[in-house]
Amino acid sequence: MTLFGCYECSIRVYQQDCDTFGMVVRKLVSKDPSLVPPIIFSLQENLREIGLRCTAAMDQFITQYDLKDVAR
């Protein structure tokens, strides 16, 4: 996989995860609007964690890519 391909894949996975979380939150809030205040912080934290996980995966890929390049 190319560096750009890995980047695109990471962005796509992040977007899908965010969309899934957003859809679940919208469904929960539509059933019970009183959930908005307590769920906002949790949603923000989960989206932040997803972003960090995607960034870490990209960093790992770049490191492996660089090591492979040095070995040549």
C-alpha positions as CSV (number, residue, x, y, z in Angstrom):
1,M,0.0,0.0,0.0
2,T,1.2,3.5,-0.8
3,L,1.5,6.2,1.7
4,F,-1.3,8.1,0.1
5,G,-3.4,5.0,0.0
6,C,-2.9,4.4,3.7
7,Y,-3.9,8.1,4.4
8,E,-7.1,7.7,2.3
9,C,-7.9,4.5,4.1
10,S,-7.4,6.1,7.5
11,I,-9.6,9.0,6.6
12,R,-12.3,6.7,5.3
13,V,-12.3,4.6,8.4
14,Y,-12.4,7.7,10.6
15,Q,-15.3,9.1,8.6
16,Q,-17.2,5.9,8.8
17,D,-16.7,5.6,12.6
18,C,-17.8,9.2,13.1
19,D,-20.8,8.7,10.9
20,T,-21.8,5.6,12.9
21,F,-21.4,7.3,16.2
22,G,-23.4,10.3,14.9
23,M,-26.2,8.1,13.6
24,V,-26.5,6.3,17.0
25,V,-26.5,9.5,18.9
26,R,-29.2,11.0,16.7
27,K,-31.4,8.0,17.1
28,L,-30.9,8.0,20.9
29,V,-31.6,11.7,21.2
30,S,-34.7,11.5,18.9
31,K,-36.1,8.9,21.4
32,D,-35.1,10.9,24.5
33,P,-34.0,14.5,24.0
34,S,-33.0,14.7,27.7
35,L,-29.9,12.6,26.7
36,V,-28.3,15.5,24.9
37,P,-26.4,17.0,27.9
38,P,-24.9,13.8,29.3
39,I,-24.1,12.3,25.9
40,I,-22.2,15.3,24.3
41,F,-19.1,14.8,26.4
42,S,-19.0,11.1,25.8
43,L,-19.5,11.6,22.1
44,Q,-16.6,14.1,22.0
45,E,-14.3,11.8,23.9
46,N,-15.1,8.9,21.7
47,L,-14.6,10.8,18.5
48,R,-11.3,12.1,19.9
49,E,-10.2,8.6,20.7
50,I,-11.1,7.4,17.2
51,G,-9.0,10.2,15.8
52,L,-6.0,9.3,18.0
53,R,-6.3,5.7,17.0
54,C,-6.4,6.6,13.3
55,T,-3.4,8.9,13.7
56,A,-1.4,6.2,15.6
57,A,-2.1,3.7,12.8
58,M,-0.9,6.2,10.2
59,D,2.2,7.0,12.3
60,Q,2.9,3.2,12.5
61,F,2.5,2.8,8.8
62,I,4.8,5.7,8.1
63,T,7.5,4.3,10.4
64,Q,7.3,0.9,8.8
65,Y,7.3,2.5,5.4
66,D,10.4,4.5,6.3
67,L,12.2,1.4,7.8
68,K,11.4,-0.5,4.6
69,D,12.8,2.3,2.5
70,V,16.0,2.4,4.7
71,A,16.5,-1.3,4.3
72,R,16.8,-1.0,0.5
